[in-house]
Amino acid sequence: MDRKGPIALFDSGVGGLTIAKEVISEFPQEQIVYFGDTAHLPYGPRSQEEVKGFVLKIIDYFVNINAKMIIIACNTATAAGLEAAKNKFDIPIIGPIQPGVEEAVLATNNRKVGIIATEGTINSGAYQNKLRKSDSKLEIFDQACPEFIPLVEMGDLYSSRTKQVVEGYLSSLKENDIDTLLLGCTHFPYLERVIREVMGERVNLIYPGRGIALKVRQILESNALLNNSTEKKDNKFYVSDLDRLSKNFVKLGKEFLGFEELEFQRLDLWSKNNL
């Protein structure tokens, strides 16, 4: 692996940009390549086997462009394909689940932890199993929130309808008196303001983006892969289907993420030209 190679991230859509933001902030000298698989969005309702196929295909592309590290910036994809990818590719690959679990265990005081995520992530048991391994006395409450991703992808982050949807999903978690809520999908931090309004100030909201950036630094340093060149390449942002990329999201997402520019190009890894 070349230390001048890019750090590559991917998600089912634009949610993983919340992790990309942290990585860009932590590594301004590195080139970041981001891919949102909008053609297959959402991953949550799809089978684990199908999502694993997407994961391996995308990582194969990143390996071919000489990426030096890969971040699966999607909880559903991590649950479905992280272990298979680690077994297949000889390159550092990480996902958001373990950093989120570690932070949640440290944050909770009453040992009542909630998890919100896609159907695929909740049904996989990935968060629940790792939380129980970390602390067997935790009470864990989970809730799939399939409507959150379409709201984010459309840039509908603050409307009264969005608050109503969030209240509907989170009511049972409030009733169970959780003090820590794991945002188990990289899209969900975009809804943090509304989630905070619904859950109240006393509940810790855990989003593992910062933890992932620190883990990336640890891995790059231990493998002597940090870019020490003063020549910085432009970051690149791709999606597999531009027609499913909301202009409203691009506007709001740019403001939310603090990016001066956010321009996406189409990259269809499933077309004959890229096979």
Buried (B, 14 or more C-beta within 10 A) or exposed (E): BEBBBBBBBBBBBBBBBBBBBBBBEBBEEBBBBBBBBBBBBBBBEBEBEEBBBBBBBBBEBBBEEEBBBBBBBBBBBBBBBBEBBBEBBEBBBBBBBBBBBBBBBEBBEEBBBBBBBBBBBBBBEBBBBBBBEBBEEBBBBBBBBBEBBBBBBBBBBBEEEBBEBBBEBBEEBBEEEBBBBBBBBBBBBBBBBBBBEBBEEEBBBBBBBBBBBEBBBEBBEEBEBBBEEEEEBEBBBBBBBBEBBBEEBBEBBBEBBEBEEBEBEBBBBEEEEEE
